[in-house]
Amino acid sequence: MTNYDNLKYGDITKIKSRLITNNKVPDDFVSSSGDAYKWLWLPSSNIKQLLKMRNAEHVLNNMRNTQPITEEMHIKFLKKYDLLQRIDFILQHQDSGEYVGVVYISLSNHGYEIGKYIGNKNFLGKGLAISMSNFFIEFIKKNVKEIKRISAVTRINNYKNINLNFKLGFKITKSVEKRFWLMELQ
């Protein structure tokens, strides 16, 4: 991204810094099964637990970058995190401390783009992706006014995520990058 893109879409690094300093996170929530969940900022997460989720086969298969991330790569990423036009959270099960998934928004060629996954197989199929996404989107709308529009880029055969995006209010706008749909939050 160029400086022009940051001006066009809004620079969020100062806002992110303030949010991290104040440990401002999306609202905790309780699932329909009664389990409580809370949020962690990505930079304060346990790298091994995070990468176990991020590098899980079911996650890698649906990413644009299908290569596993090493600890070294992640540490390099964290060193420059404050300068990046992105906000990342980890959803954590309160009782067990297990990481559930990740949701983030980052500046891409398509504007501010949301990404999300349930990386811990123990939490798949429990309806958490929609709750996690809704709480995150509300957090962004409330705290990061510079983000005016949210997009998503989803693999065309990732029907679960496409349907999740429809439930969240996204609409398909066009095909991009050969095997992906660009979706816009309406």
PyRosetta script that sets phi, psi and omega in degrees:
from pyrosetta import init, pose_from_sequence

init()
pose = pose_from_sequence("MTNYDNLKYGDITKIKSRLITNNKVPDDFVSSSGDAYKWLWLPSSNIKQLLKMRNAEHVLNNMRNTQPITEEMHIKFLKKYDLLQRIDFILQHQDSGEYVGVVYISLSNHGYEIGKYIGNKNFLGKGLAISMSNFFIEFIKKNVKEIKRISAVTRINNYKNINLNFKLGFKITKSVEKRFWLMELQ")
pose.set_psi(1, 140.3)
pose.set_omega(1, 178.6)
pose.set_phi(2, -92.4)
pose.set_psi(2, 169.8)
pose.set_omega(2, 175.0)
pose.set_phi(3, -60.8)
pose.set_psi(3, -33.8)
pose.set_omega(3, 177.8)
pose.set_phi(4, -59.8)
pose.set_psi(4, -44.0)
pose.set_omega(4, 179.6)
pose.set_phi(5, -61.1)
pose.set_psi(5, -40.8)
pose.set_omega(5, 178.6)
pose.set_phi(6, -61.0)
pose.set_psi(6, -40.5)
pose.set_omega(6, 178.0)
pose.set_phi(7, -69.2)
pose.set_psi(7, -41.5)
pose.set_omega(7, -178.8)
pose.set_phi(8, -62.2)
pose.set_psi(8, -43.0)
pose.set_omega(8, -175.0)
pose.set_phi(9, -100.7)
pose.set_psi(9, -12.4)
pose.set_omega(9, -178.8)
pose.set_phi(10, 98.2)
pose.set_psi(10, 127.1)
pose.set_omega(10, 178.9)
pose.set_phi(11, -83.6)
pose.set_psi(11, 122.7)
pose.set_omega(11, -176.4)
pose.set_phi(12, -109.0)
pose.set_psi(12, 5.5)
pose.set_omega(12, -175.2)
pose.set_phi(13, -64.2)
pose.set_psi(13, -39.6)
pose.set_omega(13, -179.9)
pose.set_phi(14, -69.0)
pose.set_psi(14, -39.4)
pose.set_omega(14, 177.9)
pose.set_phi(15, -63.9)
pose.set_psi(15, -45.4)
pose.set_omega(15, 178.8)
pose.set_phi(16, -58.4)
pose.set_psi(16, -45.1)
pose.set_omega(16, -179.9)
pose.set_phi(17, -58.6)
pose.set_psi(17, -44.8)
pose.set_omega(17, 178.8)
pose.set_phi(18, -64.1)
pose.set_psi(18, -42.7)
pose.set_omega(18, 179.7)
pose.set_phi(19, -63.3)
pose.set_psi(19, -41.6)
pose.set_omega(19, 178.6)
pose.set_phi(20, -65.6)
pose.set_psi(20, -45.9)
pose.set_omega(20, -179.8)
pose.set_phi(21, -57.4)
pose.set_psi(21, -40.6)
pose.set_omega(21, -179.2)
pose.set_phi(22, -88.5)
pose.set_psi(22, 4.1)
pose.set_omega(22, -175.7)
pose.set_phi(23, 46.7)
pose.set_psi(23, 44.6)
pose.set_omega(23, 177.8)
pose.set_phi(24, -82.5)
pose.set_psi(24, 122.6)
pose.set_omega(24, -177.5)
pose.set_phi(25, -133.1)
pose.set_psi(25, 165.9)
pose.set_omega(25, 173.8)
pose.set_phi(26, -58.7)
pose.set_psi(26, 162.1)
pose.set_omega(26, -179.8)
pose.set_phi(27, -64.5)
pose.set_psi(27, 137.9)
pose.set_omega(27, 171.1)
pose.set_phi(28, -63.2)
pose.set_psi(28, 159.3)
pose.set_omega(28, 178.7)
pose.set_phi(29, -149.4)
pose.set_psi(29, 163.5)
pose.set_omega(29, 176.4)
pose.set_phi(30, -115.5)
pose.set_psi(30, 131.1)
pose.set_omega(30, -178.7)
pose.set_phi(31, -76.1)
pose.set_psi(31, 170.9)
pose.set_omega(31, 179.1)
pose.set_phi(32, -62.5)
pose.set_psi(32, -22.3)
pose.set_omega(32, 177.9)
pose.set_phi(33, -86.5)
pose.set_psi(33, -2.3)
pose.set_omega(33, 177.4)
pose.set_phi(34, 93.9)
pose.set_psi(34, 1.7)
pose.set_omega(34, 178.2)
pose.set_phi(35, -80.6)
pose.set_psi(35, 140.7)
pose.set_omega(35, -179.4)
pose.set_phi(36, -98.7)
pose.set_psi(36, 142.3)
pose.set_omega(36, -178.5)
pose.set_phi(37, -130.8)
pose.set_psi(37, 146.2)
pose.set_omega(37, 178.0)
pose.set_phi(38, -134.4)
pose.set_psi(38, 173.3)
pose.set_omega(38, -173.4)
pose.set_phi(39, -116.9)
pose.set_psi(39, 145.8)
pose.set_omega(39, 172.7)
pose.set_phi(40, -126.2)
pose.set_psi(40, 142.7)
pose.set_omega(40, 169.7)
pose.set_phi(41, -69.1)
pose.set_psi(41, 138.7)
pose.set_omega(41, -179.4)
pose.set_phi(42, -52.3)
pose.set_psi(42, -44.3)
pose.set_omega(42, -178.2)
pose.set_phi(43, -62.0)
pose.set_psi(43, -20.8)
pose.set_omega(43, -179.1)
pose.set_phi(44, -97.5)
pose.set_psi(44, 9.9)
pose.set_omega(44, -176.2)
pose.set_phi(45, -84.1)
pose.set_psi(45, 164.1)
pose.set_omega(45, 173.6)
pose.set_phi(46, -79.6)
pose.set_psi(46, 116.1)
pose.set_omega(46, -173.3)
pose.set_phi(47, -59.7)
pose.set_psi(47, -44.3)
pose.set_omega(47, -177.4)
pose.set_phi(48, -62.7)
pose.set_psi(48, -44.2)
pose.set_omega(48, 179.9)
pose.set_phi(49, -66.7)
pose.set_psi(49, -39.8)
pose.set_omega(49, 178.6)
pose.set_phi(50, -64.1)
pose.set_psi(50, -49.3)
pose.set_omega(50, -176.6)
pose.set_phi(51, -68.0)
pose.set_psi(51, -28.0)
pose.set_omega(51, 175.1)
pose.set_phi(52, -60.4)
pose.set_psi(52, -40.2)
pose.set_omega(52, 177.0)
pose.set_phi(53, -71.7)
pose.set_psi(53, -51.0)
pose.set_omega(53, -174.8)
pose.set_phi(54, -61.3)
pose.set_psi(54, -32.5)
pose.set_omega(54, -177.8)
pose.set_phi(55, -96.0)
pose.set_psi(55, 7.0)
pose.set_omega(55, 176.3)
pose.set_phi(56, -62.9)
pose.set_psi(56, 142.0)
pose.set_omega(56, -175.7)
pose.set_phi(57, -55.7)
pose.set_psi(57, -43.2)
pose.set_omega(57, -177.7)
pose.set_phi(58, -66.7)
pose.set_psi(58, -22.2)
pose.set_omega(58, 175.9)
pose.set_phi(59, -83.5)
pose.set_psi(59, -50.4)
pose.set_omega(59, -178.8)
pose.set_phi(60, -56.1)
pose.set_psi(60, -38.5)
pose.set_omega(60, -177.5)
pose.set_phi(61, -61.7)
pose.set_psi(61, -20.7)
pose.set_omega(61, -177.9)
pose.set_phi(62, -110.5)
pose.set_psi(62, 3.8)
pose.set_omega(62, 179.4)
pose.set_phi(63, -88.4)
pose.set_psi(63, 156.7)
pose.set_omega(63, 171.2)
pose.set_phi(64, -69.0)
pose.set_psi(64, -42.5)
pose.set_omega(64, 175.6)
pose.set_phi(65, -94.8)
pose.set_psi(65, 103.0)
pose.set_omega(65, -174.6)
pose.set_phi(66, -89.4)
pose.set_psi(66, 7.4)
pose.set_omega(66, 179.2)
pose.set_phi(67, -88.3)
pose.set_psi(67, 139.5)
pose.set_omega(67, 175.7)
pose.set_phi(68, -61.3)
pose.set_psi(68, 151.3)
pose.set_omega(68, 177.7)
pose.set_phi(69, -100.6)
pose.set_psi(69, 131.4)
pose.set_omega(69, 178.9)
pose.set_phi(70, -87.8)
pose.set_psi(70, 164.5)
pose.set_omega(70, 175.3)
pose.set_phi(71, -59.0)
pose.set_psi(71, -41.8)
pose.set_omega(71, -179.7)
pose.set_phi(72, -60.8)
pose.set_psi(72, -44.5)
pose.set_omega(72, 178.5)
pose.set_phi(73, -61.9)
pose.set_psi(73, -41.9)
pose.set_omega(73, -178.2)
pose.set_phi(74, -67.0)
pose.set_psi(74, -40.4)
pose.set_omega(74, 178.1)
pose.set_phi(75, -62.9)
pose.set_psi(75, -41.0)
pose.set_omega(75, 176.1)
pose.set_phi(76, -61.2)
pose.set_psi(76, -42.5)
pose.set_omega(76, 177.7)
pose.set_phi(77, -60.2)
pose.set_psi(77, -45.8)
pose.set_omega(77, -178.8)
pose.set_phi(78, -64.3)
pose.set_psi(78, -33.5)
pose.set_omega(78, -180.0)
pose.set_phi(79, -63.1)
pose.set_psi(79, -29.3)
pose.set_omega(79, 179.6)
pose.set_phi(80, -107.1)
pose.set_psi(80, 8.4)
pose.set_omega(80, -174.7)
pose.set_phi(81, -55.8)
pose.set_psi(81, -41.2)
pose.set_omega(81, -178.3)
pose.set_phi(82, -59.5)
pose.set_psi(82, -26.0)
pose.set_omega(82, -177.7)
pose.set_phi(83, -91.0)
pose.set_psi(83, -9.6)
pose.set_omega(83, -174.4)
pose.set_phi(84, -86.7)
pose.set_psi(84, 143.2)
pose.set_omega(84, 178.6)
pose.set_phi(85, -83.0)
pose.set_psi(85, 71.4)
pose.set_omega(85, -178.1)
pose.set_phi(86, -159.9)
pose.set_psi(86, 156.3)
pose.set_omega(86, 176.7)
pose.set_phi(87, -134.0)
pose.set_psi(87, 127.4)
pose.set_omega(87, -175.2)
pose.set_phi(88, -130.4)
pose.set_psi(88, 134.7)
pose.set_omega(88, 175.7)
pose.set_phi(89, -129.3)
pose.set_psi(89, 152.5)
pose.set_omega(89, 173.2)
pose.set_phi(90, -112.0)
pose.set_psi(90, 134.9)
pose.set_omega(90, 173.6)
pose.set_phi(91, -91.9)
pose.set_psi(91, 131.6)
pose.set_omega(91, -176.1)
pose.set_phi(92, -125.8)
pose.set_psi(92, 135.5)
pose.set_omega(92, 173.5)
pose.set_phi(93, -70.8)
pose.set_psi(93, 124.3)
pose.set_omega(93, -172.4)
pose.set_phi(94, -66.0)
pose.set_psi(94, -43.1)
pose.set_omega(94, -175.0)
pose.set_phi(95, -71.2)
pose.set_psi(95, -46.4)
pose.set_omega(95, -175.0)
pose.set_phi(96, -88.5)
pose.set_psi(96, -22.0)
pose.set_omega(96, -175.0)
pose.set_phi(97, 79.2)
pose.set_psi(97, -0.3)
pose.set_omega(97, -179.9)
pose.set_phi(98, -67.8)
pose.set_psi(98, 141.4)
pose.set_omega(98, 172.1)
pose.set_phi(99, -76.5)
pose.set_psi(99, 139.1)
pose.set_omega(99, -177.4)
pose.set_phi(100, -101.9)
pose.set_psi(100, -53.4)
pose.set_omega(100, -175.4)
pose.set_phi(101, -167.7)
pose.set_psi(101, -175.0)
pose.set_omega(101, -176.9)
pose.set_phi(102, -133.2)
pose.set_psi(102, 144.0)
pose.set_omega(102, 171.0)
pose.set_phi(103, -138.5)
pose.set_psi(103, 139.8)
pose.set_omega(103, -176.7)
pose.set_phi(104, -151.3)
pose.set_psi(104, 165.1)
pose.set_omega(104, 171.4)
pose.set_phi(105, -134.2)
pose.set_psi(105, 135.6)
pose.set_omega(105, -178.1)
pose.set_phi(106, -144.3)
pose.set_psi(106, 151.9)
pose.set_omega(106, 178.5)
pose.set_phi(107, -77.9)
pose.set_psi(107, 122.7)
pose.set_omega(107, 179.8)
pose.set_phi(108, -128.7)
pose.set_psi(108, -173.0)
pose.set_omega(108, 175.9)
pose.set_phi(109, -64.2)
pose.set_psi(109, -14.2)
pose.set_omega(109, -177.9)
pose.set_phi(110, -105.4)
pose.set_psi(110, 14.8)
pose.set_omega(110, -176.0)
pose.set_phi(111, 93.0)
pose.set_psi(111, -154.4)
pose.set_omega(111, 178.5)
pose.set_phi(112, -80.3)
pose.set_psi(112, 120.4)
pose.set_omega(112, -170.7)
pose.set_phi(113, -117.3)
pose.set_psi(113, 129.4)
pose.set_omega(113, 177.1)
pose.set_phi(114, -86.4)
pose.set_psi(114, 143.8)
pose.set_omega(114, 172.6)
pose.set_phi(115, -135.0)
pose.set_psi(115, 148.2)
pose.set_omega(115, -176.4)
pose.set_phi(116, -159.2)
pose.set_psi(116, 149.8)
pose.set_omega(116, 172.7)
pose.set_phi(117, -161.7)
pose.set_psi(117, 148.6)
pose.set_omega(117, 168.1)
pose.set_phi(118, -95.9)
pose.set_psi(118, 106.5)
pose.set_omega(118, -174.1)
pose.set_phi(119, -91.1)
pose.set_psi(119, -20.4)
pose.set_omega(119, -179.2)
pose.set_phi(120, -93.7)
pose.set_psi(120, 113.2)
pose.set_omega(120, -175.8)
pose.set_phi(121, -59.1)
pose.set_psi(121, -24.2)
pose.set_omega(121, 178.7)
pose.set_phi(122, -64.1)
pose.set_psi(122, -16.3)
pose.set_omega(122, -175.9)
pose.set_phi(123, -113.6)
pose.set_psi(123, 6.1)
pose.set_omega(123, 176.9)
pose.set_phi(124, -71.7)
pose.set_psi(124, 147.5)
pose.set_omega(124, 175.4)
pose.set_phi(125, 75.1)
pose.set_psi(125, 16.8)
pose.set_omega(125, -178.5)
pose.set_phi(126, -108.4)
pose.set_psi(126, 6.3)
pose.set_omega(126, 179.9)
pose.set_phi(127, 76.6)
pose.set_psi(127, 14.8)
pose.set_omega(127, -176.6)
pose.set_phi(128, -76.0)
pose.set_psi(128, -28.1)
pose.set_omega(128, -177.2)
pose.set_phi(129, -61.3)
pose.set_psi(129, -39.5)
pose.set_omega(129, -179.2)
pose.set_phi(130, -70.7)
pose.set_psi(130, -42.4)
pose.set_omega(130, 178.1)
pose.set_phi(131, -63.7)
pose.set_psi(131, -47.4)
pose.set_omega(131, 180.0)
pose.set_phi(132, -56.8)
pose.set_psi(132, -46.1)
pose.set_omega(132, -177.7)
pose.set_phi(133, -67.6)
pose.set_psi(133, -44.3)
pose.set_omega(133, 179.8)
pose.set_phi(134, -61.4)
pose.set_psi(134, -45.9)
pose.set_omega(134, 179.6)
pose.set_phi(135, -64.2)
pose.set_psi(135, -37.7)
pose.set_omega(135, 178.8)
pose.set_phi(136, -67.2)
pose.set_psi(136, -47.1)
pose.set_omega(136, -179.6)
pose.set_phi(137, -60.4)
pose.set_psi(137, -42.9)
pose.set_omega(137, 177.4)
pose.set_phi(138, -62.4)
pose.set_psi(138, -40.0)
pose.set_omega(138, 177.2)
pose.set_phi(139, -60.3)
pose.set_psi(139, -46.0)
pose.set_omega(139, -179.9)
pose.set_phi(140, -63.1)
pose.set_psi(140, -47.5)
pose.set_omega(140, -179.3)
pose.set_phi(141, -59.7)
pose.set_psi(141, -37.3)
pose.set_omega(141, -176.8)
pose.set_phi(142, -79.6)
pose.set_psi(142, -37.1)
pose.set_omega(142, -169.3)
pose.set_phi(143, -109.1)
pose.set_psi(143, -15.8)
pose.set_omega(143, -175.8)
pose.set_phi(144, -128.9)
pose.set_psi(144, 74.2)
pose.set_omega(144, -175.8)
pose.set_phi(145, -63.0)
pose.set_psi(145, -20.8)
pose.set_omega(145, 179.8)
pose.set_phi(146, -66.0)
pose.set_psi(146, -21.2)
pose.set_omega(146, 177.7)
pose.set_phi(147, -89.3)
pose.set_psi(147, 107.0)
pose.set_omega(147, -175.7)
pose.set_phi(148, -92.4)
pose.set_psi(148, -27.7)
pose.set_omega(148, -175.6)
pose.set_phi(149, -140.2)
pose.set_psi(149, 140.0)
pose.set_omega(149, 179.0)
pose.set_phi(150, -117.4)
pose.set_psi(150, 130.0)
pose.set_omega(150, 176.8)
pose.set_phi(151, -116.8)
pose.set_psi(151, 168.9)
pose.set_omega(151, 174.9)
pose.set_phi(152, -142.1)
pose.set_psi(152, 141.6)
pose.set_omega(152, 174.7)
pose.set_phi(153, -117.6)
pose.set_psi(153, 118.9)
pose.set_omega(153, -172.1)
pose.set_phi(154, -127.3)
pose.set_psi(154, 134.5)
pose.set_omega(154, 175.9)
pose.set_phi(155, -54.2)
pose.set_psi(155, 134.5)
pose.set_omega(155, -172.9)
pose.set_phi(156, -62.6)
pose.set_psi(156, -21.0)
pose.set_omega(156, 178.7)
pose.set_phi(157, -102.7)
pose.set_psi(157, 10.9)
pose.set_omega(157, 177.1)
pose.set_phi(158, -91.0)
pose.set_psi(158, 73.4)
pose.set_omega(158, -172.3)
pose.set_phi(159, -63.1)
pose.set_psi(159, -34.3)
pose.set_omega(159, 178.5)
pose.set_phi(160, -62.8)
pose.set_psi(160, -44.3)
pose.set_omega(160, -179.5)
pose.set_phi(161, -72.2)
pose.set_psi(161, -35.6)
pose.set_omega(161, 176.3)
pose.set_phi(162, -61.0)
pose.set_psi(162, -47.3)
pose.set_omega(162, 179.0)
pose.set_phi(163, -64.6)
pose.set_psi(163, -38.8)
pose.set_omega(163, 175.3)
pose.set_phi(164, -59.5)
pose.set_psi(164, -46.3)
pose.set_omega(164, 179.6)
pose.set_phi(165, -61.6)
pose.set_psi(165, -39.6)
pose.set_omega(165, 175.8)
pose.set_phi(166, -59.5)
pose.set_psi(166, -45.2)
pose.set_omega(166, 179.7)
pose.set_phi(167, -62.0)
pose.set_psi(167, -31.0)
pose.set_omega(167, 179.4)
pose.set_phi(168, -79.5)
pose.set_psi(168, -10.6)
pose.set_omega(168, 179.8)
pose.set_phi(169, 104.4)
pose.set_psi(169, 9.8)
pose.set_omega(169, 176.9)
pose.set_phi(170, -80.5)
pose.set_psi(170, 150.6)
pose.set_omega(170, 173.8)
pose.set_phi(171, -126.9)
pose.set_psi(171, 144.7)
pose.set_omega(171, 176.4)
pose.set_phi(172, -71.5)
pose.set_psi(172, 130.6)
pose.set_omega(172, 178.5)
pose.set_phi(173, -108.4)
pose.set_psi(173, -34.7)
pose.set_omega(173, 178.1)
pose.set_phi(174, -173.0)
pose.set_psi(174, 168.0)
pose.set_omega(174, 174.5)
pose.set_phi(175, -85.5)
pose.set_psi(175, 137.6)
pose.set_omega(175, 178.6)
pose.set_phi(176, -137.9)
pose.set_psi(176, 157.0)
pose.set_omega(176, 173.5)
pose.set_phi(177, 49.9)
pose.set_psi(177, 34.3)
pose.set_omega(177, 174.7)
pose.set_phi(178, 70.4)
pose.set_psi(178, -45.0)
pose.set_omega(178, -173.4)
pose.set_phi(179, -124.0)
pose.set_psi(179, 23.5)
pose.set_omega(179, -175.3)
pose.set_phi(180, -134.4)
pose.set_psi(180, 152.2)
pose.set_omega(180, 170.2)
pose.set_phi(181, -99.8)
pose.set_psi(181, 137.4)
pose.set_omega(181, 167.7)
pose.set_phi(182, -91.9)
pose.set_psi(182, 126.0)
pose.set_omega(182, 179.8)
pose.set_phi(183, -121.4)
pose.set_psi(183, 144.5)
pose.set_omega(183, -179.8)
pose.set_phi(184, -120.2)
pose.set_psi(184, 137.8)
pose.set_omega(184, 175.9)
pose.set_phi(185, -74.3)
pose.set_psi(185, 126.4)
pose.set_omega(185, -176.8)
pose.set_phi(186, -91.1)
pose.dump_pdb("model.pdb")
